C-alpha cells in the first residue's frame, strides 16, 4: 500500500486544511475510548495492557508488519478484555477504516513522526513512545502537528511521573543539594567484541519493506528484529537515543533552562569492533561507548555510556548525579534516589523506588495522566512540548558525534550555528515513496 509523492502531498494538503475542522472528542467522564495500537510487539503490548487495565479503552484495532505478531497480540487482547480487535499490516489503512479516538504508537523510532502525524490528522489523541523522532526536524513536525490538531500527545517519558523521581526532584528543587554546577548522566552495561550475524529472509508473513519504511532498507537480520534495532543507526540512535533521553529529560525537568548553548560528543566502537554490513552478514553500528557534554548557561551536563565493563566500580549503574555545594544527589532507577551530604557527619538520605513490575516502569501512572489530559483538555505530564525539547538533546549529541566536533545550538530558532554540514543532519533523506514530514 505505497503512495506516490504526488498522492502524499495532495493528501497532506487536504489534511492540513481539515485539521481544525475535526471536532474534539466527547469527554464524557468514565467512558471507554476507541483505541488502536501501532507496533504490537513486546513494548506496545505492555502499554496496551495498562490501557486495558485502566478500564478506559475499547481495543478496536492492532497494527504490525508481521502477521504472527498480530495474531498473538489479538488473542492476548481478547483473553484480557474480551475485545476482538481487527488487525492491519498498514497503519494508514487502520486509521482510514477504524477512525480511532486514541492511538498508541510503539513502533521503532524511525516511524514515530509519520505515524504520529497521520494519527493526529485522523483526529486521534496519541500516546507515542520516546524519543519523539529519529531526527530533530521530525520531532519539530510532530510538535507542529500536535499544535495544529488540538489533540493531546503524551510521550513515554514515564520517569516524569514515577514516585521516587517526583520526590527526588522535589528534594533537588528545595535547595537541599545546594548550588548545582554539574550533572553526570550514565547508563552502563556489559558486552564484548561483536561477531557479525547472518542475514536471512524475513519471517513468513512479515513485510520487511514496510518495516523499514522511510529508513534505508538493510537486509533482514534477526539482530535487528525483534528488539535489536535500537543499536542500528538507520532506525534509532543507539544508547544515547534510548536511555539518554530519559536522563536528559530529568535535567530539563530540574533546570529552568530549555536547551544547551553547545554540545560536544565523542565515542566509538573499540570493543565491539568495526561495523559490518554486506549481503552476507552484519553487525550493529551504534557506538559501544559515548561521552556527550552539554554546556548550559548555569551548569554543565555530561552523558556517558558503555556497553562493556558494567559499572561495578561505582555504587550505581544507571541514573543521574547532581553535584551541588551541599552534596551529591543520585536519582536512579531500581535503586531509588540517594543524597550523599558533603559534610560527612550528616546522614545519607534515601528513598526506595516505587515501580511496576516485572518491567520496572510507571506506565500505569503515565496512562492515567494521559486519559485525564484527554478528558480535561489539559497538558499531559510528558507532553509533546516537553518531550520535543528532551528528545532534541540526544539527537544533537549524535550530530556532534557524526561530524566530529562541537556544535553551537540556537534553541530559539532550533538551528546549528555557523555549521552548514551539521545543520543538514537535523533532517535526513527518506526512502521513496515516503516523504519527510513538514507541517
Legacy VTK file of the C-alpha trace (Angstrom):
# vtk DataFile Version 3.0
C-alpha trace
ASCII
DATASET POLYDATA
POINTS 439 float
0.000 0.000 0.000
2.555 2.577 -1.131
1.679 6.105 -2.186
3.371 8.340 -4.695
4.878 11.651 -3.682
2.075 13.481 -5.530
-0.613 11.466 -3.732
1.053 12.060 -0.362
1.321 15.814 -0.889
-2.284 16.008 -2.085
-3.491 14.089 0.973
-1.297 16.119 3.312
-2.576 19.395 1.891
-6.182 18.330 2.333
-5.482 17.077 5.849
-3.802 20.314 6.885
-6.910 22.269 5.826
-9.097 19.833 7.745
-7.036 19.851 10.960
-9.158 22.372 12.789
-12.397 21.056 11.300
-12.171 17.791 13.269
-14.356 18.175 16.380
-12.877 17.495 19.806
-13.785 14.129 21.271
-16.671 13.775 23.646
-15.037 13.733 27.076
-17.883 12.107 28.987
-16.335 11.024 32.316
-15.670 7.311 32.638
-16.480 6.318 29.072
-14.262 3.998 27.052
-12.176 5.417 24.224
-11.905 3.545 20.933
-8.212 2.694 20.884
-5.725 1.267 18.390
-2.132 0.093 18.793
0.530 0.579 16.111
3.532 -1.637 16.830
2.158 -4.750 18.532
5.361 -6.286 19.870
6.508 -6.637 23.470
6.599 -2.997 24.498
3.479 -1.977 22.624
1.564 -4.733 24.411
2.955 -3.554 27.767
1.422 -0.134 27.172
-1.811 -1.637 25.893
-2.113 -3.897 28.951
-2.028 -0.843 31.215
-4.537 0.899 28.973
-6.913 -2.079 29.221
-6.350 -2.404 32.962
-7.467 1.208 33.386
-10.929 0.222 32.179
-10.996 3.265 29.888
-10.371 1.772 26.455
-12.041 -0.489 23.936
-9.342 -2.025 21.735
-10.711 -1.903 18.218
-7.579 -2.486 16.127
-3.964 -3.628 16.150
-1.286 -2.903 13.580
2.045 -4.551 12.893
4.009 -5.553 9.798
4.197 -9.199 10.950
1.116 -11.418 10.862
2.347 -13.767 13.599
2.827 -10.846 15.987
-0.670 -9.593 15.180
-2.263 -12.981 15.773
-0.631 -13.389 19.168
-1.464 -9.829 20.229
-5.102 -10.146 19.142
-5.516 -13.354 21.163
-3.957 -11.723 24.220
-6.236 -8.695 23.963
-9.266 -10.967 23.707
-8.136 -13.007 26.716
-7.548 -9.926 28.851
-10.507 -7.743 27.894
-12.917 -9.668 25.712
-12.346 -7.162 22.900
-11.911 -8.601 19.416
-9.620 -6.156 17.606
-9.277 -6.091 13.849
-5.704 -6.496 12.577
-3.871 -4.437 9.979
-0.437 -4.596 8.380
-0.548 -0.936 7.287
-1.269 1.851 9.783
-2.784 4.072 7.081
-5.491 1.538 6.346
-6.232 1.195 10.064
-6.608 4.944 10.543
-8.804 5.301 7.471
-11.161 2.433 8.269
-11.354 2.451 12.076
-11.188 6.157 12.989
-9.762 5.506 16.499
-10.067 8.137 19.201
-6.735 7.142 20.772
-3.687 5.704 19.028
-0.766 4.118 20.872
2.446 4.169 18.832
5.156 1.735 19.896
6.952 1.242 16.594
10.718 1.784 16.115
11.959 5.375 16.322
12.171 5.919 12.554
8.375 5.534 12.306
7.301 7.804 15.175
6.939 11.023 13.192
4.924 9.784 10.214
2.612 7.649 12.331
2.023 10.316 14.980
1.234 12.969 12.376
-1.085 10.599 10.499
-2.935 9.708 13.722
-3.344 13.372 14.643
-4.671 14.156 11.180
-7.169 11.328 11.626
-8.448 13.111 14.748
-6.882 10.861 17.393
-5.104 11.631 20.625
-1.684 9.947 20.674
0.427 8.085 23.221
3.819 7.639 21.500
6.994 6.068 22.770
10.135 8.107 23.314
12.135 9.638 21.734
9.766 11.767 19.682
11.634 11.444 16.373
14.691 9.933 14.764
15.867 13.407 13.685
15.339 16.902 15.082
13.094 18.168 12.309
10.871 15.074 12.527
10.291 15.977 16.152
9.524 19.588 15.207
6.985 18.360 12.652
5.310 16.239 15.337
5.130 19.261 17.631
3.615 21.426 14.891
1.077 18.745 14.014
0.022 18.407 17.643
-0.467 22.170 17.967
-2.495 22.298 14.748
-4.701 19.371 15.756
-5.597 20.442 19.287
-5.148 16.835 20.377
-3.222 15.514 23.385
0.137 13.861 22.724
1.712 12.009 25.631
5.272 10.691 25.163
6.611 7.674 27.048
8.897 9.581 29.423
7.438 7.713 32.392
10.134 8.916 34.773
8.327 12.268 34.707
5.639 10.718 36.888
7.425 7.908 38.770
7.008 8.489 42.531
10.683 8.367 43.530
11.610 10.606 40.590
8.952 13.127 41.616
10.134 13.105 45.231
13.803 13.207 44.286
13.105 16.203 42.067
11.265 17.966 44.917
14.300 17.383 47.144
16.620 18.748 44.466
14.498 21.829 43.778
14.162 22.552 47.512
17.786 23.676 47.628
18.851 20.770 49.852
21.645 19.889 47.397
22.872 23.493 47.233
24.022 25.175 44.053
24.377 22.510 41.354
27.170 23.213 38.888
27.482 19.848 37.162
25.270 16.872 36.313
26.545 13.461 35.214
24.200 11.015 33.477
25.057 7.405 32.737
23.757 4.005 31.655
26.327 1.218 31.526
26.145 -2.445 30.632
28.169 -5.498 29.759
29.429 -6.778 26.421
32.433 -7.546 24.307
33.513 -7.902 20.707
30.593 -8.319 18.322
30.537 -11.071 15.730
28.534 -10.495 12.539
25.160 -12.218 12.342
23.996 -13.879 9.140
21.355 -12.117 7.083
18.281 -14.126 6.154
14.879 -13.933 4.540
12.273 -12.147 6.686
9.941 -14.420 8.649
6.896 -15.661 6.763
4.117 -13.118 6.937
6.400 -10.145 7.614
6.543 -7.118 5.292
10.198 -6.140 5.732
9.916 -3.351 3.168
7.159 -1.737 5.230
9.077 -2.285 8.478
11.986 -0.271 7.040
9.567 2.299 5.638
11.212 5.721 5.194
14.581 4.465 6.508
17.261 2.689 4.467
16.405 -0.913 3.655
19.043 -3.212 5.073
18.978 -6.984 4.558
16.762 -8.636 7.143
18.678 -9.836 10.174
17.459 -11.296 13.465
19.894 -8.932 15.201
17.630 -6.070 14.082
14.192 -7.588 14.554
12.773 -8.184 17.025
14.236 -5.875 19.622
17.752 -5.097 18.464
17.021 -2.178 16.156
17.975 0.455 18.755
21.656 -0.201 18.058
21.254 0.303 14.285
21.533 3.973 13.394
19.232 3.709 10.379
16.357 3.060 12.783
17.346 4.623 16.122
20.202 6.485 17.836
21.903 3.892 19.988
22.186 4.098 23.745
22.184 7.898 23.746
18.847 7.991 21.931
17.362 5.177 24.031
18.485 5.663 27.644
19.910 9.150 27.223
16.586 10.814 26.509
15.179 9.663 29.884
18.007 11.164 31.909
18.459 14.292 29.823
14.739 14.834 30.383
15.386 14.729 34.128
17.907 17.549 33.692
15.434 19.752 31.817
12.761 18.944 34.410
15.048 20.230 37.148
16.510 23.190 35.299
14.720 26.320 34.172
16.893 26.242 31.039
15.244 24.731 27.979
18.285 23.998 25.818
22.102 23.994 25.871
24.369 26.534 24.196
26.728 23.908 22.791
27.136 20.152 22.535
30.224 18.002 22.054
30.104 14.237 21.718
32.808 11.632 21.156
32.904 7.843 21.196
33.360 4.793 19.025
33.466 1.004 18.779
36.898 -0.034 20.075
35.441 -3.028 21.933
32.540 -4.016 19.655
34.764 -3.678 16.590
34.126 -2.109 13.169
30.556 -2.084 11.894
29.820 -4.708 9.219
27.125 -4.506 6.536
27.110 -6.655 3.417
24.874 -9.137 1.590
26.037 -11.999 3.820
26.018 -10.612 7.364
26.026 -7.502 9.539
26.617 -6.069 12.988
25.156 -3.138 14.839
26.724 0.219 14.023
25.972 2.359 17.099
28.914 3.360 19.329
29.758 0.944 22.132
30.593 3.982 24.280
29.989 7.714 24.125
30.592 10.843 26.169
28.492 13.917 25.405
28.994 17.307 27.064
26.089 19.766 27.126
27.015 23.323 28.093
24.061 25.135 29.631
24.046 28.701 30.893
24.408 27.830 34.596
25.749 24.271 34.620
27.478 21.548 32.622
25.815 18.214 31.884
27.790 15.111 30.881
26.267 11.952 29.425
28.267 8.718 29.288
27.557 5.130 28.441
29.498 1.922 27.953
28.177 -1.315 26.524
31.076 -3.101 28.211
32.683 -3.331 31.665
29.364 -2.934 33.531
29.733 -0.425 36.398
30.718 -2.454 39.436
33.349 0.075 40.444
30.655 2.611 41.374
27.626 2.463 43.647
25.168 2.947 40.814
24.791 1.531 37.299
22.197 3.882 35.828
20.956 7.371 36.602
21.890 10.979 37.225
24.308 12.551 39.688
23.542 16.170 40.587
26.690 17.679 42.123
25.869 20.557 44.479
27.607 22.647 47.121
25.832 20.710 49.901
26.389 17.239 48.493
25.575 14.868 45.639
22.115 13.598 44.734
21.761 10.390 42.752
18.400 9.795 41.080
18.374 6.268 39.737
16.111 3.534 38.503
15.579 0.458 40.674
17.789 1.931 43.399
15.562 4.965 44.030
17.256 8.215 44.979
20.037 8.912 47.467
21.583 12.122 48.797
25.233 11.961 49.906
25.945 15.058 52.052
29.206 16.927 51.579
29.510 17.033 55.363
30.487 13.511 56.366
28.828 13.928 59.791
25.382 14.321 58.216
23.221 11.311 57.473
22.716 9.923 53.998
19.096 10.364 52.863
17.491 7.652 50.736
14.141 6.752 49.202
13.415 3.389 47.599
11.958 3.174 44.121
8.262 2.549 43.540
7.958 0.741 40.224
5.558 -1.510 38.373
6.974 -4.959 37.904
8.132 -7.014 36.117
9.373 -4.236 33.804
10.200 -1.654 36.462
8.409 1.321 34.901
5.456 3.593 35.662
3.320 3.267 32.550
0.157 2.850 34.651
0.590 6.341 36.105
1.552 7.863 32.772
-1.510 6.337 31.101
-3.816 7.654 33.841
-2.364 11.127 33.328
-2.915 10.790 29.570
-6.595 9.893 29.966
-7.092 12.745 32.443
-5.485 15.144 29.961
-7.762 13.926 27.159
-10.866 14.336 29.310
-9.876 17.715 30.742
-8.215 19.011 27.561
-5.181 19.770 29.717
-1.426 19.473 29.275
-0.031 15.972 29.764
2.849 15.465 32.202
5.115 14.258 29.355
3.563 16.437 26.660
4.937 16.732 23.150
6.345 20.178 24.022
8.364 18.766 26.923
9.370 15.617 25.075
10.460 17.521 21.982
12.972 19.574 23.968
14.264 16.457 25.729
14.460 14.386 22.530
16.440 17.089 20.731
19.334 16.707 23.193
20.433 13.150 22.307
19.837 13.909 18.635
22.215 16.886 18.866
24.748 14.648 20.593
24.577 12.214 17.692
25.066 15.046 15.187
28.172 16.228 17.052
29.467 12.640 17.108
28.893 12.244 13.371
30.656 15.467 12.362
33.403 15.009 14.954
33.260 18.471 16.523
31.407 20.680 18.958
28.249 22.333 17.695
26.648 25.587 18.841
22.881 25.450 19.229
20.351 28.241 18.743
17.500 26.803 20.788
15.052 29.528 19.765
15.419 29.021 16.015
16.423 25.358 16.502
19.375 25.700 14.176
23.057 24.798 14.498
25.078 27.994 14.265
27.684 28.534 11.518
27.919 24.864 10.541
26.013 24.006 7.314
27.245 20.408 7.310
25.908 19.746 10.812
22.698 21.679 10.094
21.852 19.299 7.252
21.757 16.453 9.774
18.739 17.992 11.509
16.847 16.069 8.806
17.683 13.076 6.641
16.606 11.773 3.226
13.614 9.440 3.191
13.400 6.313 1.071
10.815 6.660 -1.708
7.876 6.819 -1.799
7.858 8.180 1.764
8.114 11.966 2.172
9.851 13.732 5.050
7.191 15.446 7.194
6.610 19.187 7.233
3.702 20.881 8.929
LINES 1 440
439 0 1 2 3 4 5 6 7 8 9 10 11 12 13 14 15 16 17 18 19 20 21 22 23 24 25 26 27 28 29 30 31 32 33 34 35 36 37 38 39 40 41 42 43 44 45 46 47 48 49 50 51 52 53 54 55 56 57 58 59 60 61 62 63 64 65 66 67 68 69 70 71 72 73 74 75 76 77 78 79 80 81 82 83 84 85 86 87 88 89 90 91 92 93 94 95 96 97 98 99 100 101 102 103 104 105 106 107 108 109 110 111 112 113 114 115 116 117 118 119 120 121 122 123 124 125 126 127 128 129 130 131 132 133 134 135 136 137 138 139 140 141 142 143 144 145 146 147 148 149 150 151 152 153 154 155 156 157 158 159 160 161 162 163 164 165 166 167 168 169 170 171 172 173 174 175 176 177 178 179 180 181 182 183 184 185 186 187 188 189 190 191 192 193 194 195 196 197 198 199 200 201 202 203 204 205 206 207 208 209 210 211 212 213 214 215 216 217 218 219 220 221 222 223 224 225 226 227 228 229 230 231 232 233 234 235 236 237 238 239 240 241 242 243 244 245 246 247 248 249 250 251 252 253 254 255 256 257 258 259 260 261 262 263 264 265 266 267 268 269 270 271 272 273 274 275 276 277 278 279 280 281 282 283 284 285 286 287 288 289 290 291 292 293 294 295 296 297 298 299 300 301 302 303 304 305 306 307 308 309 310 311 312 313 314 315 316 317 318 319 320 321 322 323 324 325 326 327 328 329 330 331 332 333 334 335 336 337 338 339 340 341 342 343 344 345 346 347 348 349 350 351 352 353 354 355 356 357 358 359 360 361 362 363 364 365 366 367 368 369 370 371 372 373 374 375 376 377 378 379 380 381 382 383 384 385 386 387 388 389 390 391 392 393 394 395 396 397 398 399 400 401 402 403 404 405 406 407 408 409 410 411 412 413 414 415 416 417 418 419 420 421 422 423 424 425 426 427 428 429 430 431 432 433 434 435 436 437 438
